[in-house]
Amino acid sequence: MKRIGRFEVRRELGRGAQSVVYLGFDPQLQREIAIKTLHFARPDPAQNQALLTEARAVGRMRHPNIVPIFEAGEQAGDLYLVFEYVPGTNLAEFLKQSGALPPVKAVTIMRRILDAVAHAHAQGIIHRDLKPSNILLDDDGTPKVMDFGIATRIDGAVEGSDRVTGTPAYMAPEYVQRREISERSDIFSAGVILFEMLVGQRAVTGGSLKEVMQRIATQDIEVPTSASIDDRLRPILLKAVARDPALRFQSAAQFADALENYLNPEEEAVESDGSRQSTIDFLLRRMRHKSDFPALSESVSAINKIANSEKESIDKLSNTILKDFALTNKLLRLVNSAYFRPAGGGTISTVSRAVIVLGFEAVRNIAITVLLFEHLQNKGNANQLKEDFLRANLAGVLAKDIGATAQMRNLEQSFICALFHSLGRLLSQYYFPEEADEIRRVMAQREFSEEKAAIQVLGISFEEMGIAVARQWGFPTLIVGTMRRLPAGAIRKPVEQEDKLRVLSGFANELCDVIAEATPEDRERELKKTMARFAEAITCDQKEVHQTVQRAVEEVADFARVIHFNLQQTTFGKQMRQFAKAGPSEQLDTQEQAVNEMAASTVLGAPDLLKEGEGGVIDAQSVLTAGIQDISNTLVDGFKLNDILRIILETMYRAMGFKRVVLCIRDAKAGVMQGRFGFGPDANEVARAFRFPLSFTPDIFHAATSKGVDLLISDIDDPKIASRIPDWYRKAVPAHSFVLFPLNIKGNPVALIYADRDEPGGIAIPEKELQLLRTLRNQAVLAIKQGS
């Protein structure tokens, strides 16, 4: 073979059961590359398409410890992937030659591997075949993880499949037994690799593949007594390879942090370790027996992992929020409140338009704040929880606003970092209410600091508790790093992004401490001390800080009105008001009035967008009408076509209770209609499967697009229609009923809106709703005309 695609083949580098790797050359970019060809015994176009989709996802990753995919394609029915060529050897070959590695070297290599895996997990990608031969060591000994070729999207992982994918000796027990796939599967594989580097042999061996898999599923991995693994490293290794995934590290970042602490142990008293760890373990056990806080962690983590760097992030954020009816309702009320809604901006009736008007970060922050509050109220110790939540929320708002006032750049995550800076205090009050009361008594009676009192009562500081749980929840390393207290004395100007966020978060929380703890007589003096401590790091004078606090109080007050939270009944709410009122700057009467009226006020000017009924039922006509107005406002304001189309799809999705709504766009060059994005479970994955020709085909999709008629299919298995449902649809989509709204211009199809329900006969559209849906479709056509 001399050529694969446009690439020249120079020589073979290695081969496996279904693949061959070649050294190749890219004549366009004049560089050497590695080409991996995949050959399956039975050609499967659907499998090739799925692998190509995954390759594109992997190709977007950029990390110094990941071998990037440059290109992917098909030739003669076989898939090929084009990688960066990394001169050197792989870890498997290196271990054959070297045997067991010194602990520091093994841990250093694994630390970098975990950085790569954590980066992939943050992008929603699980490796699924992590093993030494898939880890390259370049000429400098730097590890680079490759071959995400069988990786799967975390949110699209298929459980329960009989098909085995991966290398048995490195498979996780839950995958062997139940075909369960998660981030913790990769953590197990990484632990097994670390074992092999430390011991010099595989962790699990056997006479056959079946025997290996049986041992993985039924036997705990044990470390030989002859292995040179010390008492600090041994428990880290055993935790990584625990058979029960709940007992493993819950994220690659958490595993990496444990190894980092092994390499650079913290200077703490040895006798305190046992007490601290026992408190954390007890806390985690309590959390596992309460359903709401783990549910919060999953929701917050899902929202927080969504990056703001790619267009699809808006789809992901909207989809995540729309899964929760109550969250959607409260968020839309909040963005329509007087504080958030821009003057003349009109009503906002969709999450998508909220992102357009307020910005991605603002909507994400509002969603996380609402989630956190919803999980803290209505508990036996709700009053103190509300106090602590209010304090954390004000810290988040202050961090955001101070960063803007001080013209600090790229601080989009400052709100989240400051909000979770006090996670330990919230967790303590939620799970250990009696101990939290005791901590406050110790502080008052013995004049202890909060940290010292927490250590005496719980055996661990609030800071360490929050950090431990944040790691357990898989929070990004950036946020975890900002949760640490700043050193005593003057704070230097930060340089790195994490340091900037940590300083800003610390400053906002220390301002909240002044508001909460200083007496009115001491408040001005304590504020000056805090300002002096941060003088070099943050360029805000005392007047600007007072003005920022005033604005933050107004924002928190607006939030409180929406969620019916009576600030006047909280101590911290009163302290906020007093601090804002006592500022040296000229008072803003409207702000003071807003705070005073908080308890009884409702959201003025925010219409009842959802009209909730029993069980979260909404008035479809109201939502459709509001969406049409939303789109009209956006068209007047100036718009991006994708924004308009996203609002239209979201409106249909929320109003009609569809399972999925998907937009297809005409690809004129290829002569096909191609799915782009959608709303609902797996909607974007379904969208990728929508690719059908615009040329004549005797099916229902061609009938709708060619004639420009709306079609409702109540049951795809109805004998009258079954033969006109194409095979690609039956394979890709589980829905049995769907509706098609074609978008045609001058008789030519330019797009298609598809909406479905899984069950036969699941869609019924009354005449008034149908007219409104067609109005939305016509607005989409108008937007496409204007956009082109």
ABEGO torsion letter per residue (X at the ends): XABBEABBBABBAEBBAABBBBBBBBAAAGBBBBBBBBBBABBBAAAAAAAAAAAAAAAABBBAABBBBABBBBBGGBBBBBBBBBBEBBAAAAAAAAEBBBAAAAAAAAAAAAAAAAAAAAAGBBAGABBAAABBBBAAGBBBBBGAAABBBAAABBBGBABBBEBAAABBAAAAAAGBBBAAAAAAAAAAAAAAAAAGBBABBBABAAAAAAAAAABBBBBBAABBBBAAAAAAAAAAABABAAABBABAAAAAAAAAAAABBBBBBAAAAAAAAAAAAAAAAAAAABAAAAAAAAAAAAAAABBAABAAAAAAAAAAAAABAAAAAAAAAAAABAAABBBGAEBBABAAAAAAAAEAAAAAAAAAAAAAAAAABGBAAAAAAAAAAAAAAAAAAAAAAAAAAAGBBGAAAAAAAAAAAAAAAAAAAAABAAAAAAAAAAAAAAGBBAAAAAAAAAGBBAAAAAAAAAAAAGBBAAAAAAABBBBBEBBBBBABAAAAAAAAAAAAAAAAAAAAABBAAAAAAAAAAAAAAAAAABBBBAAAAAAAAAAAAAAAAAAAAAAGBBAAABAAAAAAAAAAAABABBBBAAAAAAAAAAAABBBBGBBBAAGBBBGGBBBAAAAAAAAAAAAAAAAAAEBBAAAAAAAAAAAAAAAAGBABBBBBBBBAAAGBBBBABBBEBGAAAAAAABBBBABBBBBAAAAAAAAGBBBBBABAABAAAAAABBAAAAAABABABBBBBBBBBGGBBABBBBBBBABBGABBBBAAAAAAAAAAAAAAAAAAAAAX
